[in-house]
Amino acid sequence: MAKVEKIDKAPQAGELTNALQRLEPGGSLHSLAPEEILESYPGAGVLVDQRGRVVASNPLGAGLANALVQGSDLPLRAALSNALADNHATALEIKIEDADGSPSAVAVSVLPVTGPDGAARVLVLGRETTVERGIISALVESRKLFRDLVMCSSDFAWETSDQGEFGFVSPRGALGYSVAELNGRLAYEMLDRAVPEPEIFPFDTRVQLEDAEVNLLGADGASACLLVSAMPVFGTDGEYKGARGVCRDVTEARARDAELARIQGRVELLGGIVESIRSEVIPSAILAAAAHATATALSARHCWIFRMGKSGFSLAADDDGDAGPPPSEALKLAAEALGNAPDGAAVRLASGDLVIVAAVARYLDRVNGAIAVARPADGNAFDDDDGALVADVANRLGIAMEQIGNTELLERLSRTDELTGLLNRRAFTEEVTNRLEHHQRTGRPGAMLYVDMDNFKRVNDRHGHHKGDEAIREVARMLNTESRVGDLTARLGGDEFGIWLEDADIPAATAKAKGLMKNSAQLRRLSADADHPLGLSIGVAVSADDDTVSQLLARADGAMYTVKHGGKGGVHVAAAKSED
């Protein structure tokens, strides 16, 4: 036991009453031994006489005794006075200084007692609460910190019962519901059935989950995508009690991710289509590649690409896979719809068993083409992303079609005679070369007509070159008018022209030449004078198996000069090559 120290003439231990008297309703006190209490009490303890003097103290009571002697703590002095005057016990908390001068919080009990002589005494017992209060304060602060962290890191915290019913939801509520509306609600009933159900439902989970994704319906009926971290709760006997966790609403984030994924997918598809266009150099192949790539990207049964001409849209390329030829009615409806299509937007229409999405192609605000794709009406419907992709392809096609048009124009200019629009000598030679190779494989002959204008120089000399140009254009018009499909007509230079007759023998070629001679009478109105009428001299040569273009032209040219030397205005057929 701790030794009791005597202070200020305190009575001896034997003189103290053997018992403190407990106050009863009648006012009598039961005695206890205050000395034994001071010796055995683990905290600070002092005994005070009726004059307020400290008469005894245990080893830990120095600070408490000092507070009483100095009278620095007014609530303690008041409690001591009440105990001496009214036998009134009091409990309070004070602060005292330790031996090193640091403050300590002490919970004090002030108990009125009587000594062996019947004199009033007061037993003051203290228990240091500094550490305890620090722990409580830390726990309170930790709880507040935990609550703040939960609120900052999640949209709401929750707890469910063993039946999966919400029993606790953080004060703000969730998903448009108040706390009162959620408490008692079965979480599983809020599941969005339009979205695949998670393998483990987090609100009644038996295992710990981290960022499990689940879709619940909010108060407004809209689906909310939640990331849930949850853990199960079990009793001491292992019985399942429910689950608790936190949720973050990631609906907007998921929508943004989905939109970015859709845009990225569209960009990748468009990139593939554009790349397929760039890999081709032949105009017809460019559009065919675009049609195939677009049909593949959109899983379409048909893809049609139109070009704009003087009479409206005309089909320039198509990709139908194994679906057979394009349906004419669908093409017609697509072309009509494209004529009224809004700027930069796709149009949708139905034709028979097909649904169609189409968009016009533009270059510098000028419509120069269009694209349309079709799927079966009983298959996957076109969505907004499909329409946006078709519109994007149409925009790229507008540029491609302008480039194709420019390429074709340059090609025409490089292959045609500027004055007449007929093939020039280079293009005529290339085309006839291809025809000769074909005829050599098939064994079917063709014929070359070499046409020269009679008395043309006199027209230029007398009336000027503008009149001579008019005469040349008139001959070109006449030769074109008399041509069959498959025949080729060219201005070889000056007032000389060439005509290739497809699949023609000597009789057919001679008949053609005589027909031209007959129609040449209309040229006389452009003559320089009556004595020198404007007319034609024509040489004819039929191809042989090993003829070249140069050889064939030379033979026809020789036949034409035979006419010239014979007085002009006639037809002469060159001898067969074997007879040269």
Backbone hydrogen bonds, N-H to C=O, Kabsch-Sander energy under -0.5 kcal/mol:
donor,donor_aa,acceptor,acceptor_aa,energy
2,A,39,E,-1.8
5,E,57,S,-2.7
7,I,55,V,-2.0
15,E,12,Q,-0.7
16,L,12,Q,-0.9
16,L,13,A,-0.7
20,L,31,S,-0.9
22,R,20,L,-0.6
24,E,28,S,-1.7
27,G,24,E,-2.9
37,I,33,A,-1.8
38,L,34,P,-2.6
39,E,35,E,-2.5
40,S,36,E,-2.5
41,Y,37,I,-2.2
44,A,126,G,-0.7
46,V,124,V,-2.3
47,L,56,A,-2.8
48,V,122,V,-3.1
49,D,53,R,-2.7
50,Q,120,A,-0.5
52,G,49,D,-2.0
55,V,47,L,-3.3
55,V,53,R,-0.6
56,A,47,L,-1.3
57,S,5,E,-1.6
58,N,45,G,-2.1
61,G,58,N,-2.1
62,A,59,P,-0.5
65,A,61,G,-3.1
66,N,62,A,-2.6
67,A,63,G,-1.9
68,L,64,L,-1.7
69,V,65,A,-2.8
70,Q,66,N,-2.6
71,G,67,A,-1.0
72,S,67,A,-0.9
73,D,67,A,-0.6
74,L,72,S,-0.9
77,R,73,D,-2.0
78,A,74,L,-2.6
79,A,75,P,-2.3
80,L,76,L,-2.2
81,S,77,R,-2.3
82,N,78,A,-2.2
83,A,79,A,-1.9
84,L,80,L,-1.9
85,A,81,S,-2.6
86,D,82,N,-2.7
87,N,83,A,-1.1
88,H,82,N,-1.1
89,A,87,N,-0.6
90,T,110,V,-2.1
92,L,108,V,-2.5
94,I,106,V,-2.7
96,I,104,S,-2.1
98,D,102,S,-2.9
101,G,98,D,-1.9
104,S,96,I,-2.6
106,V,94,I,-3.1
107,A,127,R,-3.3
108,V,92,L,-3.7
108,V,106,V,-0.6
109,S,125,L,-3.1
110,V,90,T,-3.7
111,L,109,S,-0.6
111,L,123,L,-2.9
113,V,121,R,-3.3
115,G,119,A,-3.1
118,G,115,G,-1.9
121,R,113,V,-3.6
122,V,48,V,-2.8
123,L,111,L,-3.2
124,V,46,V,-2.9
124,V,122,V,-0.6
125,L,109,S,-2.5
125,L,123,L,-0.6
126,G,44,A,-4.0
127,R,107,A,-2.4
129,T,105,A,-3.4
130,T,105,A,-0.9
133,R,129,T,-3.5
134,G,130,T,-2.2
135,I,131,V,-2.6
136,I,132,E,-2.8
137,S,133,R,-3.0
138,A,134,G,-2.6
139,L,135,I,-2.8
140,V,136,I,-2.9
141,E,137,S,-2.9
142,S,138,A,-3.1
143,R,139,L,-2.7
144,K,140,V,-2.5
145,L,141,E,-3.1
146,F,142,S,-3.3
147,R,143,R,-2.7
148,D,144,K,-2.8
149,L,145,L,-2.8
150,V,146,F,-2.8
151,M,147,R,-2.5
152,C,148,D,-2.3
153,S,149,L,-2.7
154,S,150,V,-1.1
155,D,247,C,-2.9
156,F,247,C,-1.4
158,W,245,G,-2.5
159,E,168,F,-2.2
160,T,243,A,-3.3
161,S,165,E,-2.4
164,G,161,S,-1.9
166,F,185,R,-2.4
167,G,159,E,-3.3
168,F,159,E,-1.8
170,S,157,A,-2.4
173,G,170,S,-2.7
174,A,177,Y,-1.4
177,Y,174,A,-2.6
182,L,178,S,-1.6
183,N,179,V,-2.7
184,G,166,F,-4.0
185,R,182,L,-2.7
187,A,164,G,-2.2
187,A,185,R,-0.6
189,E,186,L,-0.9
190,M,187,A,-1.6
191,L,188,Y,-1.4
192,D,215,N,-2.7
193,R,191,L,-0.8
195,V,192,D,-1.3
204,D,201,F,-1.6
205,T,202,P,-1.1
209,L,230,A,-3.2
212,A,228,V,-3.1
214,V,226,L,-2.1
216,L,214,V,-0.5
216,L,224,A,-2.1
217,L,190,M,-3.1
218,G,222,A,-2.9
219,A,175,L,-2.9
221,G,218,G,-1.8
224,A,216,L,-2.9
226,L,214,V,-3.2
226,L,224,A,-0.6
227,L,248,R,-2.7
228,V,212,A,-3.2
228,V,226,L,-0.6
229,S,246,V,-2.2
230,A,209,L,-1.3
230,A,228,V,-0.5
231,M,244,R,-2.4
233,V,242,G,-2.8
235,G,239,E,-3.0
238,G,235,G,-2.1
241,K,233,V,-3.5
242,G,233,V,-1.1
243,A,160,T,-1.1
244,R,231,M,-2.1
245,G,158,W,-2.0
246,V,229,S,-2.1
247,C,156,F,-2.5
248,R,227,L,-1.9
250,V,225,C,-2.7
250,V,248,R,-0.8
254,R,250,V,-3.0
255,A,251,T,-2.4
256,R,252,E,-2.5
257,D,253,A,-2.6
258,A,254,R,-2.8
259,E,255,A,-2.5
260,L,256,R,-2.8
261,A,257,D,-2.6
262,R,258,A,-2.6
263,I,259,E,-2.7
264,Q,260,L,-3.0
265,G,261,A,-2.8
266,R,262,R,-2.5
267,V,263,I,-2.7
268,E,264,Q,-2.6
269,L,265,G,-2.6
270,L,266,R,-2.8
271,G,267,V,-2.7
272,G,268,E,-2.3
273,I,269,L,-2.2
274,V,270,L,-3.0
275,E,271,G,-2.5
276,S,272,G,-1.9
277,I,273,I,-1.7
278,R,274,V,-2.5
279,S,275,E,-1.6
280,E,277,I,-1.4
286,I,282,I,-2.2
287,L,283,P,-1.7
288,A,284,S,-1.9
289,A,285,A,-2.5
290,A,286,I,-2.1
291,A,287,L,-2.3
292,H,288,A,-2.3
293,A,289,A,-2.6
294,T,290,A,-2.3
295,A,291,A,-2.3
296,T,292,H,-2.3
297,A,293,A,-2.5
298,L,294,T,-2.0
299,S,296,T,-0.9
300,A,295,A,-2.4
301,R,374,A,-2.1
302,H,374,A,-1.7
303,C,319,D,-1.3
304,W,372,A,-3.1
305,I,317,A,-3.1
306,F,370,A,-2.6
307,R,314,S,-2.7
308,M,368,N,-1.7
309,G,307,R,-0.5
309,G,312,G,-2.5
312,G,309,G,-1.4
314,S,307,R,-2.2
316,A,305,I,-3.1
317,A,305,I,-1.7
319,D,303,C,-2.3
323,A,320,D,-3.2
331,L,327,P,-2.0
332,K,328,S,-2.5
333,L,329,E,-2.5
334,A,330,A,-2.5
335,A,331,L,-2.4
336,E,332,K,-2.3
337,A,333,L,-2.6
338,L,334,A,-2.3
339,G,335,A,-1.2
340,N,336,E,-0.5
340,N,337,A,-1.2
341,A,338,L,-1.2
345,A,342,P,-1.5
347,V,358,A,-3.1
349,L,356,I,-2.1
351,S,354,L,-2.7
354,L,351,S,-2.0
355,V,375,R,-2.6
356,I,349,L,-3.3
357,V,373,V,-2.4
358,A,347,V,-2.4
359,A,371,I,-2.4
361,A,369,G,-3.0
363,Y,366,R,-2.5
366,R,363,Y,-1.2
367,V,365,D,-0.5
368,N,361,A,-2.1
369,G,361,A,-1.2
370,A,306,F,-1.8
371,I,359,A,-2.4
372,A,304,W,-2.5
373,V,357,V,-2.8
374,A,302,H,-2.1
375,R,355,V,-2.2
377,A,353,D,-3.0
379,G,376,P,-1.8
387,G,383,D,-2.0
388,A,384,D,-2.5
389,L,385,D,-2.4
390,V,386,D,-2.5
391,A,387,G,-2.2
392,D,388,A,-2.3
393,V,389,L,-2.7
394,A,390,V,-2.4
395,N,391,A,-2.0
396,R,392,D,-1.9
397,L,393,V,-2.8
398,G,394,A,-2.0
399,I,395,N,-1.1
400,A,396,R,-2.5
401,M,397,L,-3.6
402,E,398,G,-1.5
403,Q,399,I,-2.2
404,I,400,A,-2.7
405,G,401,M,-2.8
406,N,402,E,-2.4
407,T,403,Q,-2.6
408,E,404,I,-2.9
409,L,405,G,-2.4
410,L,406,N,-2.6
411,E,407,T,-2.5
412,R,408,E,-2.9
413,L,409,L,-2.9
414,S,410,L,-2.4
415,R,411,E,-1.1
415,R,412,R,-0.5
416,T,412,R,-1.8
417,D,422,L,-3.9
421,G,417,D,-2.7
423,L,489,T,-1.7
424,N,415,R,-3.0
428,F,424,N,-2.6
429,T,425,R,-2.4
430,E,426,R,-2.2
431,E,427,A,-2.6
432,V,428,F,-2.6
433,T,429,T,-2.1
434,N,430,E,-1.8
435,R,431,E,-2.1
436,L,432,V,-2.9
437,E,433,T,-2.0
438,H,434,N,-1.9
439,H,435,R,-2.8
440,Q,436,L,-2.3
441,R,437,E,-1.3
442,T,438,H,-2.0
443,G,439,H,-2.5
444,R,439,H,-0.5
447,A,501,L,-1.9
448,M,541,A,-3.3
449,L,499,I,-2.8
450,Y,448,M,-0.5
450,Y,539,G,-3.1
451,V,449,L,-0.6
451,V,497,F,-3.0
452,D,537,S,-2.5
453,M,495,D,-1.8
454,D,535,G,-2.8
456,F,453,M,-0.6
459,V,455,N,-0.8
459,V,456,F,-0.8
460,N,456,F,-1.5
461,D,457,K,-2.5
462,R,458,R,-2.3
463,H,459,V,-2.7
464,G,459,V,-0.5
464,G,460,N,-1.5
467,K,464,G,-0.6
468,G,464,G,-1.7
469,D,465,H,-3.0
470,E,466,H,-1.6
471,A,467,K,-2.0
472,I,468,G,-2.2
473,R,469,D,-2.6
474,E,470,E,-2.0
475,V,471,A,-2.0
476,A,472,I,-2.3
477,R,473,R,-2.4
478,M,474,E,-2.2
479,L,475,V,-2.7
480,N,476,A,-2.3
481,T,477,R,-2.4
482,E,478,M,-1.8
483,S,480,N,-1.2
487,D,484,R,-1.9
488,L,500,W,-1.9
490,A,498,G,-2.6
491,R,423,L,-2.2
492,L,490,A,-0.7
492,L,496,E,-1.5
493,G,496,E,-1.3
496,E,493,G,-2.4
497,F,451,V,-3.1
498,G,490,A,-2.4
499,I,449,L,-2.2
500,W,488,L,-2.7
501,L,447,A,-3.0
501,L,499,I,-0.5
502,E,500,W,-0.6
504,A,445,P,-0.6
504,A,501,L,-0.7
509,A,505,D,-2.7
510,T,506,I,-2.7
511,A,507,P,-2.3
512,K,508,A,-2.0
513,A,509,A,-2.2
514,K,510,T,-2.3
515,G,511,A,-1.9
516,L,512,K,-1.8
517,M,513,A,-2.1
518,K,514,K,-2.1
519,N,515,G,-2.0
520,S,516,L,-1.3
521,A,518,K,-1.1
522,Q,519,N,-1.6
523,L,520,S,-2.1
524,R,521,A,-1.4
525,R,522,Q,-0.6
526,L,523,L,-2.3
527,S,524,R,-1.9
528,A,532,H,-0.7
529,D,532,H,-0.6
532,H,529,D,-0.9
535,G,454,D,-1.1
537,S,452,D,-2.4
538,I,570,G,-2.6
539,G,450,Y,-2.5
540,V,572,H,-2.7
541,A,448,M,-2.3
543,S,446,G,-3.1
547,D,544,A,-1.4
552,L,548,T,-2.5
553,L,549,V,-2.9
554,A,550,S,-2.3
555,R,551,Q,-2.1
556,A,552,L,-2.2
557,D,553,L,-2.9
558,G,554,A,-2.3
559,A,555,R,-1.9
560,M,556,A,-2.0
561,Y,557,D,-2.2
562,T,558,G,-1.4
563,V,559,A,-1.4
564,K,560,M,-2.0
565,H,561,Y,-2.7
566,G,562,T,-1.0
567,G,564,K,-1.4
568,K,563,V,-2.3
572,H,538,I,-1.9
574,A,540,V,-4.0
579,E,576,A,-1.7
580,D,577,K,-1.4
